[in-house]
């Protein structure tokens, strides 16, 4: 009897031991399988700076030299109308837009030049012998991609000369108006005692002049000129003569505005819609839209011309005018 009792006790202890071992094994398996073996994620701390470690030493981080910002490009302005054509190179950007202004069809050309003193060009007809079609003169500037008509001129068809010019009209036939005329650095005319109200191109850019001595002292390479009233904006202010006949007379026009030394606006006014603009309307529009440094009215009427080509290897495309002969042109080249 006692022996059987001891056997039952041993059996019970054995069962309890097996049960305890089973429970312990299940616990350990559950604990180690709760996360994959690759759950250890390294923590990346930001690199300590000298300010974080007072014992660390380092040289101050060098600041890069400021790079001069390129001048703003007027061709990056929002398109005011319908784009006709555009051109971009390392040294020149231009874009021609067709706009309607107060019922008149106009062309707005926005030009950026890296070096206006060398990229603005002039071609002329034969001094005192003839006038020529603009596209024929443009052939003398093979690297140009854009050109407009230039100076007003005297001819048997347009014989008017200012009253302060010496001599008579035939003395000036087939030459541009202006008391100073310079082409490719050569002086063709200087009228004593007559102010100069034209444009002059020097090494540092395009300018509006009035004193012939000052104009010539700057060693201009080219000049373009017209009437005394043709500078219509100077130093951002309108100087338009209210008594000038073109101030209130609608007409076809070629107008150039200087925004800054690198940027220019051309306004070509046509009669494509049988309507044109007065000079007052042109000045008001240019001032409100662009606030130019200066604005100059080049030859107008049938003399207007605006041509472009996308590459010097291409043929010229006529945008406006160009059907009448002129004394000279103003071209823009890469």
C-alpha positions as CSV (number, residue, x, y, z in Angstrom):
1,X,0.0,0.0,0.0
2,X,2.7,2.4,0.9
3,X,4.7,1.5,-2.1
4,X,1.8,2.3,-4.4
5,X,1.3,5.6,-2.8
6,X,4.9,6.6,-3.4
7,X,4.6,5.5,-7.1
8,X,1.6,7.7,-7.5
9,X,3.4,10.7,-5.9
10,X,6.4,10.2,-8.2
11,X,4.1,10.0,-11.2
12,X,2.4,13.2,-10.2
13,X,5.7,15.0,-9.8
14,X,6.9,13.8,-13.2
15,X,3.7,15.1,-14.8
16,X,4.1,18.4,-13.1
17,X,7.7,18.7,-14.2
18,X,6.8,17.9,-17.8
19,X,4.0,20.4,-17.7
20,X,6.3,23.1,-16.3
21,X,9.0,22.4,-18.9
22,X,6.4,22.6,-21.7
23,X,5.1,26.0,-20.4
24,X,8.6,27.3,-20.2
25,X,9.5,26.2,-23.8
26,X,6.3,27.8,-25.2
27,X,7.1,31.1,-23.4
28,X,10.7,31.2,-24.8
29,X,9.5,30.4,-28.4
30,X,6.8,33.1,-28.2
31,X,9.3,35.7,-26.9
32,X,11.9,35.1,-29.7
33,X,9.4,34.9,-32.6
34,X,7.6,38.2,-31.7
35,X,9.9,40.2,-34.0
36,X,12.0,39.2,-37.0
37,X,15.7,38.8,-36.6
38,X,16.3,42.0,-38.7
39,X,14.3,44.4,-36.6
40,X,17.4,46.1,-35.2
41,X,17.4,49.6,-37.0
42,X,20.5,51.7,-36.6
43,X,19.8,55.2,-35.4
44,X,21.5,57.8,-37.6
45,X,22.3,60.9,-35.7
46,X,23.2,64.2,-37.4
47,X,26.9,65.0,-37.6
48,X,28.1,67.0,-34.6
49,X,29.1,70.5,-35.4
50,X,31.8,72.5,-33.6
51,X,29.0,74.3,-31.7
52,X,27.9,70.9,-30.3
53,X,31.4,69.9,-29.2
54,X,33.2,72.8,-27.5
55,X,36.5,70.8,-27.9
56,X,36.2,70.5,-31.6
57,X,38.1,72.8,-33.9
58,X,37.5,73.5,-37.6
59,X,38.0,76.3,-40.2
60,X,34.9,78.4,-40.9
61,X,33.0,77.4,-44.0
62,X,34.1,79.6,-46.9
63,X,31.4,81.6,-48.5
64,X,31.3,81.5,-52.3
65,X,32.0,84.7,-54.1
66,X,28.8,86.3,-55.3
67,X,28.3,85.8,-59.0
68,X,27.0,88.9,-60.7
69,X,23.4,88.4,-61.8
70,X,22.9,88.7,-65.5
71,X,20.8,91.7,-66.5
72,X,17.1,91.2,-66.7
73,X,16.0,90.4,-70.3
74,X,13.1,92.3,-71.7
75,X,12.2,89.3,-73.8
76,X,11.3,87.4,-70.6
77,X,8.4,89.8,-70.0
78,X,5.0,88.3,-70.5
79,X,3.7,88.1,-74.0
80,X,1.4,91.1,-74.7
81,X,-0.1,89.7,-77.9
82,X,0.5,86.9,-80.3
83,X,4.1,85.7,-80.8
84,X,5.2,86.0,-84.4
85,X,8.8,84.8,-84.0
86,X,11.7,84.6,-81.5
87,X,15.4,84.0,-81.5
88,X,17.9,83.1,-78.8
89,X,21.6,82.9,-78.7
90,X,24.3,83.4,-76.0
91,X,24.5,87.1,-76.8
92,X,21.0,88.1,-78.1
93,X,17.4,87.3,-77.4
94,X,14.5,88.8,-79.3
95,X,10.8,88.2,-79.6
96,X,8.3,89.8,-82.0
97,X,4.6,90.0,-80.9
98,X,1.6,91.2,-82.8
99,X,-0.6,93.4,-80.7
100,X,-3.7,95.6,-81.2
101,X,-3.4,99.0,-79.6
102,X,-6.5,101.3,-79.7
103,X,-7.6,99.6,-82.9
104,X,-4.2,99.7,-84.7
105,X,-2.3,96.5,-85.6
106,X,1.2,96.9,-84.2
107,X,4.3,94.8,-83.7
108,X,6.2,94.8,-80.4
109,X,9.8,93.6,-80.6
110,X,11.6,92.9,-77.3
111,X,15.4,92.7,-77.6
112,X,18.1,91.8,-75.2
113,X,21.8,92.4,-76.3
114,X,24.8,91.4,-74.3
115,X,27.0,94.0,-76.0
116,X,24.9,96.6,-77.8
117,X,27.9,98.6,-78.8
118,X,29.0,95.8,-81.2
119,X,25.7,94.1,-81.9
120,X,23.7,97.1,-83.2
121,X,24.7,97.6,-86.8
122,X,24.0,100.0,-89.6
123,X,23.8,99.6,-93.4
124,X,23.3,102.5,-95.8
125,X,22.5,103.3,-99.4
126,X,25.1,105.2,-101.5
127,X,25.7,108.6,-100.0
128,X,24.2,111.4,-102.2
129,X,23.6,108.9,-105.0
130,X,20.5,106.8,-104.1
131,X,18.3,105.2,-101.6
132,X,17.7,101.4,-101.4
133,X,15.2,98.9,-100.3
134,X,15.8,97.8,-96.7
135,X,16.3,94.2,-97.5
136,X,19.0,95.0,-100.0
137,X,20.9,97.0,-97.4
138,X,20.5,94.2,-94.9
139,X,22.6,92.0,-97.2
140,X,25.6,94.0,-96.1
141,X,25.2,92.7,-92.6
142,X,25.4,88.9,-93.0
143,X,25.2,88.0,-89.3
144,X,22.1,90.0,-88.5
145,X,18.8,88.3,-87.7
146,X,16.6,91.4,-87.2
147,X,16.4,94.8,-88.7
148,X,14.2,97.9,-89.0
149,X,14.3,101.1,-91.0
150,X,16.4,103.9,-89.7
151,X,16.9,107.6,-90.5
152,X,14.6,110.0,-92.2
153,X,16.1,111.3,-95.4
154,X,15.9,114.0,-98.1
155,X,15.1,113.2,-101.7
156,X,13.2,114.7,-104.6
157,X,10.1,112.9,-103.3
158,X,10.6,114.1,-99.7
159,X,12.6,117.4,-100.1
160,X,11.8,119.1,-96.8
161,X,14.8,120.1,-94.7
162,X,14.8,122.0,-91.4
163,X,14.9,125.8,-91.7
164,X,18.3,126.0,-89.8
165,X,20.1,123.8,-92.4
166,X,22.5,125.8,-94.6
167,X,21.9,125.6,-98.4
168,X,18.9,124.2,-100.1
169,X,17.1,120.8,-100.4
170,X,19.1,119.5,-103.4
171,X,22.3,119.8,-101.3
172,X,20.9,117.0,-99.1
173,X,19.3,114.7,-101.6
174,X,19.8,111.0,-100.9
175,X,21.3,111.6,-97.5
176,X,19.8,111.2,-94.0
177,X,18.5,114.1,-92.0
178,X,20.6,115.2,-89.1
179,X,23.4,117.7,-88.5
180,X,25.8,114.8,-87.8
181,X,26.2,111.7,-89.9
182,X,28.7,108.9,-89.0
183,X,28.8,105.5,-90.7
184,X,31.3,102.8,-89.6
185,X,33.3,105.5,-87.7
186,X,33.6,107.8,-90.8
187,X,32.2,111.4,-90.5
188,X,30.1,112.2,-93.6
189,X,28.4,115.4,-92.3
190,X,28.7,118.0,-89.6
191,X,26.6,121.1,-89.8
192,X,28.0,124.0,-87.8
193,X,25.6,125.6,-85.3
194,X,22.9,123.0,-85.8
195,X,22.0,120.8,-82.8
196,X,21.9,117.0,-83.3
197,X,18.7,115.3,-82.2
198,X,19.5,111.8,-83.3
199,X,20.9,108.5,-82.0
200,X,24.6,107.7,-81.7
201,X,26.2,104.3,-81.2
202,X,29.4,104.2,-79.2
203,X,31.4,101.4,-77.7
204,X,29.2,101.5,-74.6
205,X,25.9,101.4,-76.3
206,X,23.1,103.4,-78.0
207,X,22.4,107.0,-76.9
208,X,20.2,110.0,-77.7
209,X,22.4,113.1,-78.3
210,X,21.8,116.8,-78.8
211,X,25.1,118.6,-78.8
212,X,27.2,117.7,-81.9
213,X,30.5,118.3,-80.1
214,X,29.6,115.9,-77.3
215,X,28.3,113.3,-79.8
216,X,31.5,113.4,-81.8
217,X,33.7,113.5,-78.6
218,X,32.3,110.0,-77.7
219,X,33.7,108.6,-81.0
220,X,30.5,107.2,-82.4
221,X,30.6,104.3,-84.9
222,X,27.1,105.0,-86.2
223,X,24.4,107.6,-86.1
224,X,20.7,107.7,-87.1
225,X,18.6,110.8,-87.2
226,X,15.3,112.5,-88.1
227,X,13.5,115.6,-87.0
228,X,14.3,117.7,-84.0
229,X,11.1,116.5,-82.3
230,X,11.9,112.8,-82.6
231,X,13.4,112.2,-79.2
232,X,10.0,111.9,-77.4
233,X,11.0,110.4,-74.0
234,X,14.2,111.2,-72.0
235,X,15.1,110.2,-68.5
236,X,11.7,108.4,-68.3
237,X,9.8,111.7,-68.9
238,X,7.8,112.6,-72.0
239,X,9.3,115.5,-73.9
240,X,6.8,115.2,-76.8
241,X,6.2,118.5,-78.4
242,X,2.4,119.1,-78.3
243,X,2.6,121.4,-81.3
244,X,4.4,118.9,-83.6
245,X,2.1,117.8,-86.3
246,X,2.7,114.1,-85.7
247,X,1.8,114.3,-82.1
248,X,-1.9,114.1,-83.0
249,X,-1.7,112.7,-86.5
250,X,-2.2,108.9,-86.9
251,X,0.6,107.4,-88.9
252,X,2.7,104.3,-89.5
253,X,5.7,104.4,-87.3
254,X,9.0,102.8,-86.3
255,X,9.9,103.7,-82.7
256,X,12.8,102.4,-80.5
257,X,12.8,102.6,-76.7
258,X,15.8,101.9,-74.4
259,X,14.8,100.1,-71.2
260,X,18.4,99.9,-70.0
261,X,21.8,99.5,-71.6
262,X,21.0,95.9,-72.6
263,X,17.3,95.9,-73.4
264,X,15.3,97.6,-76.1
265,X,11.7,97.8,-77.3
266,X,10.7,98.3,-80.9
267,X,7.2,99.5,-81.7
268,X,6.2,99.2,-85.3
269,X,2.8,100.8,-86.1
270,X,1.0,99.6,-89.3
271,X,-2.2,100.4,-91.1
272,X,-3.1,96.8,-91.5
273,X,-6.4,97.5,-89.8
274,X,-6.8,100.8,-91.7
275,X,-6.1,102.5,-88.4
276,X,-2.8,103.8,-87.0
277,X,-1.6,105.6,-83.8
278,X,-0.7,109.2,-83.0
279,X,2.6,109.9,-81.4
280,X,0.8,110.8,-78.2
281,X,-0.8,107.4,-78.2
282,X,2.5,105.7,-78.8
283,X,4.3,107.6,-76.0
284,X,1.4,107.0,-73.5
285,X,1.5,103.2,-74.3
286,X,5.3,102.8,-74.0
287,X,5.4,104.8,-70.7
288,X,2.6,102.8,-69.1
289,X,3.8,99.4,-70.3
290,X,7.6,99.8,-70.0
291,X,8.7,103.1,-68.5
292,X,11.6,103.5,-70.9
293,X,14.8,105.5,-70.2
294,X,14.4,107.1,-73.6
295,X,12.4,106.7,-76.8
296,X,13.1,107.8,-80.3
297,X,10.9,108.0,-83.4
298,X,12.7,106.8,-86.5
299,X,11.4,107.3,-90.0
300,X,7.7,106.4,-90.5
301,X,5.0,106.3,-93.1
302,X,5.8,104.2,-96.1
303,X,9.4,103.9,-94.9
304,X,8.6,101.5,-92.0
305,X,10.3,98.1,-92.2
306,X,10.5,95.2,-89.8
307,X,12.2,92.0,-90.9
308,X,13.6,88.9,-89.2
309,X,15.3,85.5,-89.8
310,X,15.9,82.8,-87.4
311,X,19.5,82.1,-88.6
312,X,21.9,84.1,-90.7
313,X,21.6,81.3,-93.3
314,X,17.9,81.9,-93.7
315,X,16.0,84.2,-96.0
316,X,14.6,87.4,-94.6
317,X,10.9,87.3,-93.5
318,X,9.0,90.6,-93.9
319,X,6.7,91.4,-90.9
320,X,5.8,95.0,-91.8
321,X,6.7,97.6,-94.4
322,X,9.8,97.3,-96.4
323,X,8.2,98.2,-99.7
324,X,9.8,101.7,-100.0
325,X,13.4,102.6,-100.3
326,X,15.3,104.2,-97.3
327,X,18.6,105.8,-96.6
328,X,19.8,103.4,-93.9
329,X,18.7,100.6,-91.6
330,X,19.3,99.5,-88.0
331,X,20.2,95.9,-87.6
332,X,20.8,93.5,-84.7
333,X,23.4,90.8,-84.9
334,X,24.8,88.0,-82.7
